[in-house]
Amino acid sequence: MRISDNVKDSYSSQYSDASVEWRNTGAKYKAQNIVSLSKNINFKNVLEVGAGEGSILNWLSQWNFCEDMSCVEISESGIALIKSKQIKNLKNVLLFDGYQIPFPDDHFDLVICSHVLEHVEHERILLREIKRVSKYQIFEVPIDFSFYVDKKVKHFLSYGHINIYTPALMRFLLKSENFEVIKDICHLYNDEVLLPTFKNNKAGFYVTKAKHFILKMFPYLLGIKPSAYAVLTAKSKNDLSIF
């Protein structure tokens, strides 16, 4: 199994200097979620799968999250930007085919897979490979779901989002692949992330802020429709079993 040629071509030049500042801002909050989920757990080595241009790893390295970090990424432009950052604790930067992780079984204490699965054609295959090489895992996905999401296919495809999740659907996917869900975070995007997105649409920004206010007041609703969902899982030895 390998990533489709048209998908690889789309991502090969995805990352540019023009998008670095916004990606770096968003990465700070993703890294904060990782630190929060990892509280009281010490990881000797960490792998990020789908590292983009390395902003999450850069924040984690600055905060001394782990002294031995590696990453794999499908985009050549992403690899170039990661290397240009000269991230202190990053030991290995590898181009991979999107599915086969070039490390032995149980090699990593933790694998991070943040805002990646929504882009993956065959996410269960990647999940099984992540599970193979790690003891713990942290996943984060955007929550794009709505009851009219099928009306916005072109919009989400323009971001490369080919899979749509809710927190419950994400947990179902992970549990059906026999990951143990340990703890999770229903995350609302910070103004630093939202403002550039709505720079030409102030009304849209204030509508989103109003939605966030309502979600904070009703935790049940927040558990259905946050901005993003992050979850810490642990490996089990079981495989998918049905019937």
Secondary structure, DSSP 8 states (H G I E B T S, - for coil): ----HHHHHHHHT---GGGHHHHHHHHHHHHHHHHHHTTT---S-EEEES-TTSHHHHHHHHTTS-SSEEEEES-HHHHHHHHHHT-TTEEEEEE--SS--SS-TT-EEEEEEES-GGG-TTHHHHHHHHHHHEEEEEEEEE----TTGGGGHHHHHTTT------HHHHHHHHHHTTEEEEEEEEE---HHHHHHHTTT-HHHHHHHHHHHHHHHH-HHHHTTS-SEEEEEEEE-S------
